[in-house]
Amino acid sequence: MPILELHEKGKKIRIPFTPGPSVRDILDTTSTRVRSGCNGNGACGLCKIRVESGDVNKPTAKEHYFIDETLQVNGVRLACQILPTSDLSIEILSPAPKSEWRSLPAEYIFHRNDEFRIPEITQNNINDDYRYLYGIAVDLGTTQISISLLSLRTGVRIAARCGPNPQGEIGSDIMTRLIAASASIACANELSERVVRSIGEGICDIAHREGIDLGRVVKIAIVGNTAMLALLTKKNYTLLTRPETWMGTIDCIPEDTSAWNTMWEIPAGAVMEVLPPAGGFVGSDVLAGVLASGLTENSKPGLLIDFGTNSEIALWDGKALTMTSAAGGPAFEGCGIRCGLPAEPGAIYRVRFNNDATEYQTIAGEEPRGICGTGIVDLVAGLVRSQMLTEKGLFSPCYADRGFVLTAGDSAFVLEKKDIDLFQRAKAAVGTGISILMNEAGISYHDLDRVFVGGTFGKALDIVNASEIGLLPPVSPDRIELCGNTALTGCELALLSPASSDLLRRIGEHTKVINLAEYRYFDDIYLSNLYLRPLEDHETGR
């Protein structure tokens, strides 16, 4: 894979990339971005860089307009006009201000077709001005917020961003936030205001960098897990702290969104749709995932696992849909792990064991700052395979005292026994959810025709490693599809098509929700899933 190399504040940054995107787009997936204001079409002339080495295409007409020949001779180019195919070394001459929002690569957003085209829009005789009207889809996650902006005429996604959910400063897990909000109206207001403000910042980041007039946004759709929607709208969040309400429907539909329109700089007449959850902690994000993946469109059994702080699981047995949520906590996001880090630039996301040495890769090729969820999966699986860690999660004697040192030096990253424990509990929660849904449906793992794995975490998973330690079902790898953000794609479909929006609601209304805490054999299944080994079918006499 070719490398884009640059220097920033004395540090060398090496960014692996797949040929196709421009230098600007490659940089936009990292925390080091070049200034821009025109959706990368060369109209603003802001994204100036200097090519220090490497083969690039000849300057375009737009570059001749903005950059004189003397500067061109010295390697000055526009980042949006260079489509690198091999190693390239550059200097950013016009850096953009630092932002917590990064471009969400297209491969991290699930798509069933190259682009969405909505018949009831494209086949009508519409004024040409309609092509400049936009819609915004929002996937409100516990740890990350993902936002995309689409053309309502063509259905084409123009840009997508992801950024941290600022509620994490109050609590990394769902229950901590719900309890805090239930104890104080002021805290509940703050939790809502934080996420509303953050969504606005993400929308403005898209508008400023892509040259979008937010005055032409006419519709917004939002999906999320139930707790995040309740805290956003400040409705019924106290119900989620009471176990007796976990099987019922939670109303998260806002009564007035005018303040959101103002903060997001969206016209007052724009339609704001918060798509309702299925029930309990099963939110509209997993319903959107079912819609996007087409899980229920097949007569054969299929499974959707949407990984996150609140992992949600949907099982289609060929006739009926059953869902549950597994409170695995934020371990999959790297939170709570001593050397953990969310999936952001500098996070170790891939680990390989090569004899006695370990090799790793970081997101965006930046210097390692910690390890994210997929890197932990690789590391744990490798340790078990190398017999440095037992199935029970115990280190071999030579690692028992300190743990496993992944990187040496002053900023050594060490995986300790308590980190293993936290990961095992998260893995066991998801495995238990899968096992209980399978047992209730009366089907075995070999009956599964497809397994869809959603979430940014899921997109980068090593299927073999995840299956070996019981995080994914023991099925043939060719039956497992790493989809990326299925929730955002489903939200986009609901945004673009009234029929898709109605279908999403019907899916929720006809779904059976299972509360794991009330399941008779929960403890036995959970304990067996703590082991770092493949999942097994459970016969519990349902």
Stockholm file with secondary structure:
# STOCKHOLM 1.0

chainA/1-542         MPILELHEKGKKIRIPFTPGPSVRDILDTTSTRVRSGCNGNGACGLCKIRVESGDVNKPTAKEHYFIDETLQVNGVRLACQILPTSDLSIEILSPAPKSEWRSLPAEYIFHRNDEFRIPEITQNNINDDYRYLYGIAVDLGTTQISISLLSLRTGVRIAARCGPNPQGEIGSDIMTRLIAASASIACANELSERVVRSIGEGICDIAHREGIDLGRVVKIAIVGNTAMLALLTKKNYTLLTRPETWMGTIDCIPEDTSAWNTMWEIPAGAVMEVLPPAGGFVGSDVLAGVLASGLTENSKPGLLIDFGTNSEIALWDGKALTMTSAAGGPAFEGCGIRCGLPAEPGAIYRVRFNNDATEYQTIAGEEPRGICGTGIVDLVAGLVRSQMLTEKGLFSPCYADRGFVLTAGDSAFVLEKKDIDLFQRAKAAVGTGISILMNEAGISYHDLDRVFVGGTFGKALDIVNASEIGLLPPVSPDRIELCGNTALTGCELALLSPASSDLLRRIGEHTKVINLAEYRYFDDIYLSNLYLRPLEDHETGR
#=GR chainA/1-542 SS CCEEEEEETTEEEEEECCSSSCHHHHHHTSSCCBCCCSTTSSSSCCCEEEEEESCCCCCCHHHHHHSCHHHHHTTEEEGGGCCCCSCEEEEESSBCCCCSCEECCGGGSCCSSSSCCCHHHHTSCCCGGGGGCEEEEEEECSSEEEEEEEETTTCCEEEEEEEECGGGGTCSSHHHHHHHHHHCHHHHHHHHHHHHHHHHHHHHHHHHHHTCCGGGEEEEEEEECHHHHHHHHTSSGGGGGCGGGTTSCCCCCCSCCHHHHHHTTCCTTCEEEECCCSBTTBCHHHHHHHHHHTGGGSSSCEEEEECSSSEEEEEECSSCEEEEEECCCGGGGTTTSTTBCCSSTTEEEEEEEETTEEEEEEGGGCCCCEECHHHHHHHHHHHHHTTSBCTTSCBCGGGTTTCEEEECSTTCEEECHHHHHHHHHHHHHHHHHHHHHHHHHTCCGGGCSEEEEESHHHHTCCHHHHHHTTSSCSSCGGGEEEEECHHHHHHHHHHHCHHHHHHHHHHHHTEEECCGGGCTTHHHHHHHHTSSSCCCCCCCCC
#=GC SS_cons         CCEEEEEETTEEEEEECCSSSCHHHHHHTSSCCBCCCSTTSSSSCCCEEEEEESCCCCCCHHHHHHSCHHHHHTTEEEGGGCCCCSCEEEEESSBCCCCSCEECCGGGSCCSSSSCCCHHHHTSCCCGGGGGCEEEEEEECSSEEEEEEEETTTCCEEEEEEEECGGGGTCSSHHHHHHHHHHCHHHHHHHHHHHHHHHHHHHHHHHHHHTCCGGGEEEEEEEECHHHHHHHHTSSGGGGGCGGGTTSCCCCCCSCCHHHHHHTTCCTTCEEEECCCSBTTBCHHHHHHHHHHTGGGSSSCEEEEECSSSEEEEEECSSCEEEEEECCCGGGGTTTSTTBCCSSTTEEEEEEEETTEEEEEEGGGCCCCEECHHHHHHHHHHHHHTTSBCTTSCBCGGGTTTCEEEECSTTCEEECHHHHHHHHHHHHHHHHHHHHHHHHHTCCGGGCSEEEEESHHHHTCCHHHHHHTTSSCSSCGGGEEEEECHHHHHHHHHHHCHHHHHHHHHHHHTEEECCGGGCTTHHHHHHHHTSSSCCCCCCCCC
//
